[in-house]
Amino acid sequence: MTDPMQQPTLRLTLFLSLLITAVSAQADWTLVNEASRLNFVSTKATHIAETHTFNELSGTVTSDGSAELIIDLSSVHTGIDIRDQRMQSMLFDVVSFPDARIRAEIDLTAIETLSAPSTLAIDAELSLAGQTAPVQGQVLVVPTNGNRVSVTTIAPIIVQASPLGLESGIEALREIAGLPSISYSVPVTFSLTFAR
């Protein structure tokens, strides 16, 4: 038999437990940088392709379904320091535009109720170096536990330099490197982990 003196304490404990569960269900999702990766491929001299990455990513998916991925452009990593520096200054202009942002609206309820991997179409907006362009693709969403989910590109997303006004930066890189060509089409892949 429950001690009447303990009933208020039990009610308070139950209320707090329900409150914490409700808040957790509506909590924002935050990108886990150390468990995430974004790569892009550059093609030079027609046939030479190289994979590069960004080391610093951040982002959130809010309770209303607003998703944002922030790419620290100064964290570009190509494996060659001087090339990293040239990309930062000549292509991205990180002094004026330190990051790139990808924004999208998603059905958060569908993601939070997933019990198995599922595909999701992404219709997003990329802001880079003062310009904005639409990007589309498909991702595989995999719930790893109740509080973590991974989002991975099914196929590379092709980002075109022209709508973002990056042609002059690419040409400057091509000239300083003494290359005959650098492609204006850049395949991008990512594997992102979000936690709440």
Secondary structure, DSSP 8 states (H G I E B T S, - for coil): ---GGGHHHHHHHHHHHHHHHHHHHT--EEE-GGG-EEEEEEEETTTEEEEEEES-EEEEE-TTSEEEEEEEGGGEE-S-HHHHHHIIIIII-TTT--EEEEEEE--HHHHHT-SS-EEEEEEEEEEETTEEEEEEEEEEEEEEETTEEEEEESS-EEEESGGGT-HHHHHHHHHHHT-S-B-SEEEEEEEEEEE-
